[in-house]
Amino acid sequence: MHAPTPRQAPRRHAPARAALFTVLGLLAAACGASGDEGQTKGPAAESQEVHLQPVASAGPDPFTTSSATGESAPVQPPLPNATGRGIRTVNAATPGLYGGTQRLGSCDVEAQVQSLTEDDAKARAFAQAAQVEQEGIPEFLRGLTPVVLRADTRVTNHGFAGGGPTAFQSVLQAGTAVLVDGHGMPRVRCACGNPLLAPRAAKGAPVLKGDAWAGYQPAQVVVIEPTVQVINNLVIVNMADNTWLERKTGDDGAQDRAPQVPPPFDPAAGIPAGPATPPGTTPADPCPTPDSNSLARTAPPTPPGTSSLVGS
């Protein structure tokens, strides 16, 4: 029997301490942490602009050429929002939040690694925006999981311009190929190589930029919240036949299998309103109230923002 190739073997997670830093930073960003250190340039929290980004659009100032594979395509019309209260938050462990094709990753991770590491300026900017060490970019990318969004999703995106990262708010169309981390959060958009973080609220009424797609409705956009503990497996929808798949985190799909206990609902029914809790995970409080001194000691710097995203 041949030994598995590096792309088939499960990629290692970052150390637990680094994972904790990441999730605390994302929670702080989503819930309005303040601080000016480490900010990227461009319209992030300060801007009213929200860029609509269709699946095939690289968007402004892409970091790299596309590393998305052939499976990336709109999955379905926007999923209904049963709450009727505008943008809703969905826990990253919710089955069916993401989709994929069995044994086929949505992103060529090795191509992404090569594109970034062969350009020192882009690598440095990517590391700054993604809040990782520049020399750790290959390990970071190989520890992510390629999947496809099943709902229009709000994020903080980052382009590359003027030698550095430029932050902007965007909504990624359902069907967009992304790489998610061990807490289930989208961290890279495959169509452009851009690093992603949790979204910020626009100041005032959002001003939409870019091209809206057929069926786009602001009230059907989701915001993804990370799990507190690392997820060992993601339960996603097989887009080829609308069945359930279990994908190991940090794997490109080579080890995909049917879940031993399938979720108790039809994948075609969309994303459930409430989060599910797979074994070994705990749903995150989207806006916890941690001790401020403790958070300052552990979380990486994040630009200001608020958690109110309704209407964008």
Secondary structure, DSSP 8 states (H G I E B T S, - for coil): -----TTTS------HHHHHHHHHHHHHHHTT----TT--BSSSTT--EEEEE-TT---SS-SSS--B-TT-S--SS----TT-SSSEEEETT-TTSEEEBTTB-SB-HHHHHHHHHT-HHHHHHHHHHHTS-GGGHHHHHHTSEEEEESS-EEEEEEEEETTEEEEEEEEE-TT-EEEE-TTS-EEEETTTTEEEE-----SSS-EEEE---TT--GGG-EEEE--SS--SEEEEEETTTTEEEEEETT--STT-B--SS--SS-GGG-S-SS----TT-----SS----HHHHHHHS-------S--TT-
